[in-house]
Amino acid sequence: MPDFVEIVEMGPRDGLQNEKRLIPTAEKIALVDALGKAGFRRIEVASFVSPKWVPQMADGAAVMAGMTRAPGVRYMALTPNLKGY
């Protein structure tokens, strides 16, 4: 077993991207902020994919811009390719 394991919280991206109800941007920001305050050191916030295929991630830039960055936390976004998939 390794001496160190890094856990990446992916709920704001992977957990929300398939929700049928459109989650408001403010709720996504609140989730990311709460995860940072809870002590997560790595958080995958959004995915910059085509909103045609993943409408839930259409506000990724707004979420990244609106969240409060906690000291010592790395925030990430999934960027599959230039075509958006």
N, C-alpha and C positions, 0 to 999 in steps of 0.2 A: 504494500500500500504506500502511496506517495506521502511525503511529509506535509504537502500542501495541496489543498483542493480549492479551486476557485469556483464559486457558484455565481452564475449569471441569472438574474431575475428577468424573465422574458414575458411576464404577464401583460404589461402595457402594449406589447406588440403581438406576440403569438396568442396570448389569451383573448385579446379583444378583436383581432382581425376577422374572426368568423361569426361574431355576434350579429344576429339579425336586426336588432334594434340599433339604430345609429347612436353611438355614445357621444354626447356633447364634448367638445374640446375641453371645456372647463373641468369636466369629470376626469378626463384622461390626465390633465395636468395635476389635479388633486391626487390621483392615484400615484403618479410618479413622485410627487413631493412626499407623500406618505411613505412610500417605499424607501426613499432616501433617508427620511427621519427614522425609519425603523432599523436602519443599520446596513441595508444592502449596499455593497461597494461597487457592484456592476449591474447596470440596469439597461436592458434593451428597450428603448422608448417607442420607436416607430419603424416603419418600413416605407422607403421611397419607391413604391411600385405604382403601376398605373391605377388610378382611381376607378377606371372601367372594370378592372378585375378584382380590386380590393378596396371598395368604397370607404370602408372603415378607417383606412390609412390616408385618406385624402388630406387630412389636416395635420400630417406629420410635422411639417415645418412650423406650424403654429404651436403645436405641443412643445417642440424643442425650444422655441423662442419664449414660451410662456412659463416654463417650469422654473423653479428656484433650484439652482445648483448647490447641492450640499458639498461641503469640503470633503475631499477624499473619495468622492464617488465618481466613477467613470460612466458616462451616459453614451449609449451606442444606438445606431440605427442600421437596419438592414438595407443594403443597396445592391440588389441582385445583378443588374446590368443596365446599360444605357437605354434599352428598350422597355424597362420596367417590369421584367419577369425573370 
